[in-house]
Amino acid sequence: MTTENYKFFSHRDCEFFPCHKVKKEEGFNCLFCYCPLYALGEGCGGSFQFTEEGVKDCTNCVIPHSRGGYDYIMERFGQIMDLVKEQKGEPK
C-alpha cells in the first residue's frame, strides 16, 4: 500500500493557525512551518516582497502551505543544497 500522508499536516491547535490568510483552512498545510526556500531569496518562486528594511516578506505566499507545496519544495531542494555547497566553497 502506498500513501502520501507524509506530505500534508494540519496543526489546528497551533496558536498561529493559519499563519497566512487563506480561503479554506482545511487545505492549509503546516508541514513546512518555515519555508525552506526562503534561503533562495528572489529565486524561490513564491509571491513575496521586500520590506523597506530589506527583509523578505512572504506574507502573501502560501506555496509551502498548499497541498502541492511538498512536491514543489522537494523539486527545488537541489537549489538549496547547491547554495550550501557554494557557501562552503565546494563545487556544485
Biopython code that builds the backbone (N, CA, C, O; Angstrom):
import numpy as np
from Bio.PDB.StructureBuilder import StructureBuilder

atoms = [
    (1, "MET", "N", (0.838, -1.185, 0.000)),
    (1, "MET", "CA", (0.000, 0.000, 0.000)),
    (1, "MET", "C", (0.885, 1.252, 0.000)),
    (1, "MET", "O", (1.810, 1.362, 0.805)),
    (2, "THR", "N", (0.604, 2.170, -0.885)),
    (2, "THR", "CA", (1.362, 3.406, -0.983)),
    (2, "THR", "C", (0.487, 4.573, -0.532)),
    (2, "THR", "O", (-0.646, 4.727, -0.988)),
    (3, "THR", "N", (1.023, 5.381, 0.358)),
    (3, "THR", "CA", (0.306, 6.579, 0.812)),
    (3, "THR", "C", (1.199, 7.787, 0.633)),
    (3, "THR", "O", (2.408, 7.663, 0.434)),
    (4, "GLU", "N", (0.601, 8.927, 0.704)),
    (4, "GLU", "CA", (1.354, 10.179, 0.638)),
    (4, "GLU", "C", (0.928, 11.099, 1.775)),
    (4, "GLU", "O", (0.973, 12.321, 1.638)),
    (5, "ASN", "N", (0.516, 10.517, 2.891)),
    (5, "ASN", "CA", (0.073, 11.311, 4.032)),
    (5, "ASN", "C", (1.187, 12.155, 4.627)),
    (5, "ASN", "O", (0.915, 13.176, 5.259)),
    (6, "TYR", "N", (2.432, 11.749, 4.438)),
    (6, "TYR", "CA", (3.569, 12.493, 4.983)),
    (6, "TYR", "C", (3.720, 13.869, 4.343)),
    (6, "TYR", "O", (4.460, 14.710, 4.854)),
    (7, "LYS", "N", (3.035, 14.103, 3.246)),
    (7, "LYS", "CA", (3.149, 15.377, 2.537)),
    (7, "LYS", "C", (2.235, 16.464, 3.080)),
    (7, "LYS", "O", (2.322, 17.618, 2.658)),
    (8, "PHE", "N", (1.366, 16.106, 4.006)),
    (8, "PHE", "CA", (0.393, 17.080, 4.495)),
    (8, "PHE", "C", (0.182, 16.911, 5.993)),
    (8, "PHE", "O", (-0.014, 15.799, 6.484)),
    (9, "PHE", "N", (0.225, 18.025, 6.709)),
    (9, "PHE", "CA", (-0.022, 18.035, 8.149)),
    (9, "PHE", "C", (-0.692, 19.351, 8.504)),
    (9, "PHE", "O", (-0.197, 20.416, 8.136)),
    (10, "SER", "N", (-1.792, 19.293, 9.201)),
    (10, "SER", "CA", (-2.506, 20.493, 9.595)),
    (10, "SER", "C", (-2.558, 20.553, 11.124)),
    (10, "SER", "O", (-3.143, 19.682, 11.767)),
    (11, "HIS", "N", (-1.946, 21.578, 11.691)),
    (11, "HIS", "CA", (-1.853, 21.723, 13.147)),
    (11, "HIS", "C", (-2.822, 22.806, 13.619)),
    (11, "HIS", "O", (-2.429, 23.937, 13.905)),
    (12, "ARG", "N", (-4.073, 22.434, 13.690)),
    (12, "ARG", "CA", (-5.135, 23.388, 14.030)),
    (12, "ARG", "C", (-5.056, 23.913, 15.458)),
    (12, "ARG", "O", (-5.657, 24.941, 15.770)),
    (13, "ASP", "N", (-4.330, 23.228, 16.324)),
    (13, "ASP", "CA", (-4.187, 23.694, 17.702)),
    (13, "ASP", "C", (-3.087, 24.736, 17.871)),
    (13, "ASP", "O", (-2.930, 25.308, 18.950)),
    (14, "CYS", "N", (-2.339, 24.977, 16.823)),
    (14, "CYS", "CA", (-1.265, 25.976, 16.871)),
    (14, "CYS", "C", (-1.883, 27.363, 17.089)),
    (14, "CYS", "O", (-2.879, 27.717, 16.458)),
    (15, "GLU", "N", (-1.285, 28.127, 17.978)),
    (15, "GLU", "CA", (-1.819, 29.463, 18.262)),
    (15, "GLU", "C", (-1.687, 30.425, 17.091)),
    (15, "GLU", "O", (-2.264, 31.512, 17.123)),
    (16, "PHE", "N", (-0.948, 30.054, 16.068)),
    (16, "PHE", "CA", (-0.794, 30.908, 14.893)),
    (16, "PHE", "C", (-1.579, 30.399, 13.685)),
    (16, "PHE", "O", (-1.521, 31.000, 12.612)),
    (17, "PHE", "N", (-2.304, 29.309, 13.849)),
    (17, "PHE", "CA", (-3.037, 28.701, 12.731)),
    (17, "PHE", "C", (-4.225, 29.546, 12.314)),
    (17, "PHE", "O", (-4.989, 29.993, 13.170)),
    (18, "PRO", "N", (-4.398, 29.773, 11.034)),
    (18, "PRO", "CA", (-3.399, 29.683, 9.976)),
    (18, "PRO", "C", (-2.539, 30.929, 10.005)),
    (18, "PRO", "O", (-3.025, 32.013, 10.328)),
    (19, "CYS", "N", (-1.290, 30.790, 9.677)),
    (19, "CYS", "CA", (-0.349, 31.919, 9.751)),
    (19, "CYS", "C", (-0.427, 32.814, 8.514)),
    (19, "CYS", "O", (0.185, 33.881, 8.488)),
    (20, "HIS", "N", (-1.168, 32.396, 7.496)),
    (20, "HIS", "CA", (-1.395, 33.194, 6.295)),
    (20, "HIS", "C", (-2.895, 33.233, 6.035)),
    (20, "HIS", "O", (-3.617, 32.305, 6.401)),
    (21, "LYS", "N", (-3.358, 34.289, 5.412)),
    (21, "LYS", "CA", (-4.772, 34.391, 5.057)),
    (21, "LYS", "C", (-5.057, 33.430, 3.906)),
    (21, "LYS", "O", (-4.412, 33.487, 2.859)),
    (22, "VAL", "N", (-6.028, 32.550, 4.117)),
    (22, "VAL", "CA", (-6.419, 31.584, 3.092)),
    (22, "VAL", "C", (-7.935, 31.510, 3.022)),
    (22, "VAL", "O", (-8.630, 31.868, 3.973)),
    (23, "LYS", "N", (-8.438, 31.044, 1.890)),
    (23, "LYS", "CA", (-9.880, 30.909, 1.722)),
    (23, "LYS", "C", (-10.417, 29.691, 2.458)),
    (23, "LYS", "O", (-11.490, 29.749, 3.060)),
    (24, "LYS", "N", (-9.664, 28.567, 2.413)),
    (24, "LYS", "CA", (-10.118, 27.327, 3.021)),
    (24, "LYS", "C", (-9.061, 26.793, 3.977)),
    (24, "LYS", "O", (-8.017, 26.308, 3.542)),
    (25, "GLU", "N", (-9.322, 26.879, 5.263)),
    (25, "GLU", "CA", (-8.367, 26.427, 6.274)),
    (25, "GLU", "C", (-8.132, 24.922, 6.232)),
    (25, "GLU", "O", (-7.061, 24.463, 6.631)),
    (26, "GLU", "N", (-9.103, 24.144, 5.762)),
    (26, "GLU", "CA", (-8.946, 22.686, 5.750)),
    (26, "GLU", "C", (-7.854, 22.220, 4.788)),
    (26, "GLU", "O", (-7.388, 21.086, 4.896)),
    (27, "GLY", "N", (-7.447, 23.053, 3.870)),
    (27, "GLY", "CA", (-6.389, 22.701, 2.936)),
    (27, "GLY", "C", (-5.044, 23.311, 3.305)),
    (27, "GLY", "O", (-4.102, 23.260, 2.513)),
    (28, "PHE", "N", (-4.943, 23.895, 4.514)),
    (28, "PHE", "CA", (-3.725, 24.578, 4.945)),
    (28, "PHE", "C", (-2.715, 23.574, 5.484)),
    (28, "PHE", "O", (-2.984, 22.878, 6.463)),
    (29, "ASN", "N", (-1.558, 23.502, 4.847)),
    (29, "ASN", "CA", (-0.517, 22.536, 5.200)),
    (29, "ASN", "C", (0.518, 23.194, 6.112)),
    (29, "ASN", "O", (1.122, 24.206, 5.754)),
    (30, "CYS", "N", (0.714, 22.610, 7.290)),
    (30, "CYS", "CA", (1.680, 23.140, 8.257)),
    (30, "CYS", "C", (3.018, 22.407, 8.221)),
    (30, "CYS", "O", (3.904, 22.698, 9.026)),
    (31, "LEU", "N", (3.171, 21.471, 7.307)),
    (31, "LEU", "CA", (4.383, 20.659, 7.258)),
    (31, "LEU", "C", (5.640, 21.524, 7.210)),
    (31, "LEU", "O", (6.589, 21.277, 7.955)),
    (32, "PHE", "N", (5.655, 22.526, 6.350)),
    (32, "PHE", "CA", (6.784, 23.453, 6.282)),
    (32, "PHE", "C", (6.377, 24.745, 6.975)),
    (32, "PHE", "O", (6.038, 25.734, 6.325)),
    (33, "CYS", "N", (6.415, 24.723, 8.286)),
    (33, "CYS", "CA", (6.037, 25.904, 9.062)),
    (33, "CYS", "C", (6.892, 27.094, 8.629)),
    (33, "CYS", "O", (6.393, 28.209, 8.476)),
    (34, "TYR", "N", (8.162, 26.844, 8.437)),
    (34, "TYR", "CA", (9.069, 27.843, 7.877)),
    (34, "TYR", "C", (9.518, 27.332, 6.522)),
    (34, "TYR", "O", (9.951, 26.186, 6.408)),
    (35, "CYS", "N", (9.425, 28.142, 5.519)),
    (35, "CYS", "CA", (9.703, 27.700, 4.151)),
    (35, "CYS", "C", (11.195, 27.474, 3.919)),
    (35, "CYS", "O", (11.991, 28.394, 4.108)),
    (36, "PRO", "N", (11.582, 26.274, 3.516)),
    (36, "PRO", "CA", (12.986, 26.006, 3.209)),
    (36, "PRO", "C", (13.501, 26.818, 2.023)),
    (36, "PRO", "O", (14.710, 26.989, 1.868)),
    (37, "LEU", "N", (12.602, 27.313, 1.197)),
    (37, "LEU", "CA", (13.019, 28.060, 0.006)),
    (37, "LEU", "C", (13.338, 29.525, 0.307)),
    (37, "LEU", "O", (13.801, 30.247, -0.576)),
    (38, "TYR", "N", (13.099, 29.965, 1.520)),
    (38, "TYR", "CA", (13.384, 31.346, 1.902)),
    (38, "TYR", "C", (14.835, 31.699, 1.582)),
    (38, "TYR", "O", (15.128, 32.811, 1.143)),
    (39, "ALA", "N", (15.728, 30.755, 1.801)),
    (39, "ALA", "CA", (17.162, 30.976, 1.596)),
    (39, "ALA", "C", (17.508, 31.275, 0.140)),
    (39, "ALA", "O", (18.572, 31.827, -0.142)),
    (40, "LEU", "N", (16.627, 30.920, -0.780)),
    (40, "LEU", "CA", (16.900, 31.159, -2.198)),
    (40, "LEU", "C", (16.650, 32.612, -2.612)),
    (40, "LEU", "O", (16.863, 32.979, -3.767)),
    (41, "GLY", "N", (16.205, 33.421, -1.676)),
    (41, "GLY", "CA", (15.972, 34.840, -1.960)),
    (41, "GLY", "C", (14.975, 35.035, -3.081)),
    (41, "GLY", "O", (13.887, 34.461, -3.056)),
    (42, "GLU", "N", (15.335, 35.833, -4.054)),
    (42, "GLU", "CA", (14.433, 36.133, -5.171)),
    (42, "GLU", "C", (14.180, 34.926, -6.061)),
    (42, "GLU", "O", (13.251, 34.946, -6.868)),
    (43, "GLY", "N", (14.978, 33.882, -5.936)),
    (43, "GLY", "CA", (14.829, 32.692, -6.763)),
    (43, "GLY", "C", (13.904, 31.634, -6.198)),
    (43, "GLY", "O", (13.846, 30.525, -6.728)),
    (44, "CYS", "N", (13.183, 31.948, -5.143)),
    (44, "CYS", "CA", (12.330, 30.939, -4.503)),
    (44, "CYS", "C", (11.106, 30.569, -5.343)),
    (44, "CYS", "O", (10.601, 29.449, -5.254)),
    (45, "GLY", "N", (10.634, 31.511, -6.155)),
    (45, "GLY", "CA", (9.463, 31.253, -6.982)),
    (45, "GLY", "C", (8.147, 31.604, -6.332)),
    (45, "GLY", "O", (7.089, 31.409, -6.929)),
    (46, "GLY", "N", (8.195, 32.118, -5.125)),
    (46, "GLY", "CA", (6.970, 32.456, -4.406)),
    (46, "GLY", "C", (6.552, 33.903, -4.593)),
    (46, "GLY", "O", (7.231, 34.688, -5.255)),
    (47, "SER", "N", (5.423, 34.234, -3.997)),
    (47, "SER", "CA", (4.876, 35.584, -4.047)),
    (47, "SER", "C", (5.367, 36.335, -2.807)),
    (47, "SER", "O", (4.803, 36.182, -1.724)),
    (48, "PHE", "N", (6.389, 37.124, -2.961)),
    (48, "PHE", "CA", (6.996, 37.817, -1.827)),
    (48, "PHE", "C", (7.288, 39.260, -2.214)),
    (48, "PHE", "O", (7.164, 39.657, -3.373)),
    (49, "GLN", "N", (7.676, 40.020, -1.216)),
    (49, "GLN", "CA", (8.150, 41.373, -1.443)),
    (49, "GLN", "C", (9.210, 41.659, -0.390)),
    (49, "GLN", "O", (9.348, 40.905, 0.573)),
    (50, "PHE", "N", (9.953, 42.730, -0.565)),
    (50, "PHE", "CA", (10.942, 43.123, 0.418)),
    (50, "PHE", "C", (10.423, 44.334, 1.176)),
    (50, "PHE", "O", (9.838, 45.246, 0.591)),
    (51, "THR", "N", (10.643, 44.332, 2.476)),
    (51, "THR", "CA", (10.241, 45.477, 3.277)),
    (51, "THR", "C", (11.219, 46.617, 3.017)),
    (51, "THR", "O", (12.232, 46.435, 2.341)),
    (52, "GLU", "N", (10.909, 47.788, 3.556)),
    (52, "GLU", "CA", (11.791, 48.940, 3.411)),
    (52, "GLU", "C", (13.162, 48.659, 4.031)),
    (52, "GLU", "O", (14.168, 49.239, 3.622)),
    (53, "GLU", "N", (13.193, 47.772, 5.013)),
    (53, "GLU", "CA", (14.446, 47.413, 5.681)),
    (53, "GLU", "C", (15.224, 46.335, 4.923)),
    (53, "GLU", "O", (16.323, 45.959, 5.331)),
    (54, "GLY", "N", (14.650, 45.836, 3.812)),
    (54, "GLY", "CA", (15.323, 44.829, 3.008)),
    (54, "GLY", "C", (15.067, 43.397, 3.436)),
    (54, "GLY", "O", (15.764, 42.485, 2.992)),
    (55, "VAL", "N", (14.079, 43.188, 4.292)),
    (55, "VAL", "CA", (13.737, 41.849, 4.766)),
    (55, "VAL", "C", (12.707, 41.234, 3.813)),
    (55, "VAL", "O", (11.749, 41.893, 3.410)),
    (56, "LYS", "N", (12.913, 39.994, 3.467)),
    (56, "LYS", "CA", (11.983, 39.287, 2.579)),
    (56, "LYS", "C", (10.688, 39.002, 3.346)),
    (56, "LYS", "O", (10.714, 38.376, 4.406)),
    (57, "ASP", "N", (9.572, 39.460, 2.812)),
    (57, "ASP", "CA", (8.259, 39.297, 3.435)),
    (57, "ASP", "C", (7.424, 38.328, 2.606)),
    (57, "ASP", "O", (7.038, 38.642, 1.480)),
    (58, "CYS", "N", (7.149, 37.164, 3.154)),
    (58, "CYS", "CA", (6.424, 36.108, 2.444)),
    (58, "CYS", "C", (4.959, 36.010, 2.884)),
    (58, "CYS", "O", (4.319, 34.975, 2.701)),
    (59, "THR", "N", (4.447, 37.070, 3.452)),
    (59, "THR", "CA", (3.075, 37.076, 3.962)),
    (59, "THR", "C", (2.059, 36.631, 2.916)),
    (59, "THR", "O", (1.096, 35.941, 3.250)),
    (60, "ASN", "N", (2.258, 37.012, 1.663)),
    (60, "ASN", "CA", (1.286, 36.698, 0.619)),
    (60, "ASN", "C", (1.565, 35.394, -0.118)),
    (60, "ASN", "O", (0.906, 35.097, -1.114)),
    (61, "CYS", "N", (2.521, 34.620, 0.350)),
    (61, "CYS", "CA", (2.866, 33.362, -0.314)),
    (61, "CYS", "C", (2.343, 32.174, 0.493)),
    (61, "CYS", "O", (2.577, 32.076, 1.698)),
    (62, "VAL", "N", (1.650, 31.295, -0.173)),
    (62, "VAL", "CA", (1.143, 30.092, 0.508)),
    (62, "VAL", "C", (1.647, 28.809, -0.161)),
    (62, "VAL", "O", (1.095, 27.734, 0.074)),
    (63, "ILE", "N", (2.684, 28.911, -0.985)),
    (63, "ILE", "CA", (3.214, 27.715, -1.656)),
    (63, "ILE", "C", (3.523, 26.598, -0.672)),
    (63, "ILE", "O", (3.060, 25.477, -0.881)),
    (64, "PRO", "N", (4.293, 26.851, 0.404)),
    (64, "PRO", "CA", (4.608, 25.739, 1.301)),
    (64, "PRO", "C", (3.395, 25.240, 2.076)),
    (64, "PRO", "O", (3.418, 24.138, 2.626)),
    (65, "HIS", "N", (2.349, 26.035, 2.121)),
    (65, "HIS", "CA", (1.162, 25.675, 2.880)),
    (65, "HIS", "C", (0.038, 25.094, 2.018)),
    (65, "HIS", "O", (-1.068, 24.860, 2.507)),
    (66, "SER", "N", (0.323, 24.866, 0.746)),
    (66, "SER", "CA", (-0.689, 24.297, -0.144)),
    (66, "SER", "C", (-0.527, 22.780, -0.216)),
    (66, "SER", "O", (0.501, 22.243, 0.199)),
    (67, "ARG", "N", (-1.510, 22.109, -0.727)),
    (67, "ARG", "CA", (-1.442, 20.649, -0.844)),
    (67, "ARG", "C", (-0.300, 20.214, -1.758)),
    (67, "ARG", "O", (0.274, 19.147, -1.545)),
    (68, "GLY", "N", (0.041, 21.003, -2.759)),
    (68, "GLY", "CA", (1.137, 20.667, -3.658)),
    (68, "GLY", "C", (2.479, 21.231, -3.214)),
    (68, "GLY", "O", (3.482, 21.086, -3.912)),
    (69, "GLY", "N", (2.492, 21.870, -2.061)),
    (69, "GLY", "CA", (3.699, 22.519, -1.568)),
    (69, "GLY", "C", (4.863, 21.577, -1.346)),
    (69, "GLY", "O", (6.008, 21.930, -1.629)),
    (70, "TYR", "N", (4.592, 20.396, -0.850)),
    (70, "TYR", "CA", (5.658, 19.429, -0.593)),
    (70, "TYR", "C", (6.397, 19.107, -1.887)),
    (70, "TYR", "O", (7.626, 19.170, -1.936)),
    (71, "ASP", "N", (5.658, 18.767, -2.922)),
    (71, "ASP", "CA", (6.280, 18.410, -4.203)),
    (71, "ASP", "C", (7.058, 19.590, -4.787)),
    (71, "ASP", "O", (8.158, 19.413, -5.311)),
    (72, "TYR", "N", (6.489, 20.783, -4.696)),
    (72, "TYR", "CA", (7.158, 21.979, -5.216)),
    (72, "TYR", "C", (8.492, 22.197, -4.506)),
    (72, "TYR", "O", (9.512, 22.442, -5.150)),
    (73, "ILE", "N", (8.478, 22.107, -3.193)),
    (73, "ILE", "CA", (9.697, 22.334, -2.417)),
    (73, "ILE", "C", (10.725, 21.247, -2.674)),
    (73, "ILE", "O", (11.912, 21.542, -2.811)),
    (74, "MET", "N", (10.295, 20.006, -2.741)),
    (74, "MET", "CA", (11.248, 18.922, -2.979)),
    (74, "MET", "C", (11.876, 19.017, -4.374)),
    (74, "MET", "O", (13.035, 18.643, -4.554)),
    (75, "GLU", "N", (11.129, 19.509, -5.349)),
    (75, "GLU", "CA", (11.681, 19.711, -6.698)),
    (75, "GLU", "C", (12.773, 20.779, -6.690)),
    (75, "GLU", "O", (13.684, 20.737, -7.517)),
    (76, "ARG", "N", (12.691, 21.716, -5.780)),
    (76, "ARG", "CA", (13.634, 22.834, -5.711)),
    (76, "ARG", "C", (14.730, 22.617, -4.678)),
    (76, "ARG", "O", (15.634, 23.444, -4.561)),
    (77, "PHE", "N", (14.669, 21.525, -3.930)),
    (77, "PHE", "CA", (15.593, 21.320, -2.821)),
    (77, "PHE", "C", (17.047, 21.250, -3.277)),
    (77, "PHE", "O", (17.946, 21.627, -2.526)),
    (78, "GLY", "N", (17.286, 20.777, -4.484)),
    (78, "GLY", "CA", (18.643, 20.741, -5.022)),
    (78, "GLY", "C", (19.280, 22.114, -5.074)),
    (78, "GLY", "O", (20.493, 22.250, -4.912)),
    (79, "GLN", "N", (18.464, 23.136, -5.300)),
    (79, "GLN", "CA", (18.987, 24.507, -5.346)),
    (79, "GLN", "C", (19.476, 24.949, -3.968)),
    (79, "GLN", "O", (20.459, 25.681, -3.854)),
    (80, "ILE", "N", (18.789, 24.504, -2.938)),
    (80, "ILE", "CA", (19.217, 24.823, -1.575)),
    (80, "ILE", "C", (20.547, 24.129, -1.287)),
    (80, "ILE", "O", (21.453, 24.727, -0.707)),
    (81, "MET", "N", (20.657, 22.875, -1.691)),
    (81, "MET", "CA", (21.902, 22.135, -1.491)),
    (81, "MET", "C", (23.046, 22.801, -2.244)),
    (81, "MET", "O", (24.157, 22.884, -1.723)),
    (82, "ASP", "N", (22.794, 23.276, -3.460)),
    (82, "ASP", "CA", (23.815, 23.978, -4.235)),
    (82, "ASP", "C", (24.250, 25.266, -3.537)),
    (82, "ASP", "O", (25.431, 25.615, -3.537)),
    (83, "LEU", "N", (23.289, 25.965, -2.945)),
    (83, "LEU", "CA", (23.585, 27.200, -2.227)),
    (83, "LEU", "C", (24.511, 26.922, -1.043)),
    (83, "LEU", "O", (25.456, 27.673, -0.802)),
    (84, "VAL", "N", (24.246, 25.864, -0.319)),
    (84, "VAL", "CA", (25.089, 25.498, 0.829)),
    (84, "VAL", "C", (26.490, 25.125, 0.351)),
    (84, "VAL", "O", (27.483, 25.539, 0.948)),
    (85, "LYS", "N", (26.568, 24.350, -0.713)),
    (85, "LYS", "CA", (27.885, 23.979, -1.260)),
    (85, "LYS", "C", (28.662, 25.223, -1.683)),
    (85, "LYS", "O", (29.864, 25.329, -1.443)),
    (86, "GLU", "N", (27.963, 26.156, -2.310)),
    (86, "GLU", "CA", (28.592, 27.386, -2.771)),
    (86, "GLU", "C", (29.137, 28.177, -1.575)),
    (86, "GLU", "O", (30.247, 28.706, -1.631)),
    (87, "GLN", "N", (28.360, 28.253, -0.507)),
    (87, "GLN", "CA", (28.792, 28.981, 0.680)),
    (87, "GLN", "C", (29.989, 28.311, 1.341)),
    (87, "GLN", "O", (30.814, 28.982, 1.961)),
    (88, "LYS", "N", (30.087, 27.002, 1.212)),
    (88, "LYS", "CA", (31.218, 26.262, 1.787)),
    (88, "LYS", "C", (32.414, 26.233, 0.844)),
    (88, "LYS", "O", (33.476, 25.731, 1.213)),
    (89, "GLY", "N", (32.257, 26.765, -0.374)),
    (89, "GLY", "CA", (33.331, 26.783, -1.338)),
    (89, "GLY", "C", (33.515, 25.460, -2.072)),
    (89, "GLY", "O", (34.566, 25.214, -2.664)),
    (90, "GLU", "N", (32.493, 24.612, -2.033)),
    (90, "GLU", "CA", (32.555, 23.321, -2.715)),
    (90, "GLU", "C", (31.976, 23.433, -4.120)),
    (90, "GLU", "O", (31.103, 24.266, -4.361)),
    (91, "PRO", "N", (32.450, 22.606, -5.050)),
    (91, "PRO", "CA", (31.855, 22.616, -6.395)),
    (91, "PRO", "C", (30.446, 22.038, -6.354)),
    (91, "PRO", "O", (30.136, 21.182, -5.526)),
    (92, "LYS", "N", (29.605, 22.516, -7.253)),
    (92, "LYS", "CA", (28.214, 22.028, -7.318)),
    (92, "LYS", "C", (28.153, 20.640, -7.893)),
    (92, "LYS", "O", (27.068, 20.073, -8.022)),
]
sb = StructureBuilder()
sb.init_structure("model")
sb.init_model(0)
sb.init_chain("A")
sb.init_seg("    ")
for serial, (resi, resn, name, xyz) in enumerate(atoms, 1):
    if name == "N":
        sb.init_residue(resn, " ", resi, " ")
    sb.init_atom(name, np.array(xyz, "f"), 0.0, 1.0, " ", f" {name:<3s}", serial, name[0])
structure = sb.get_structure()
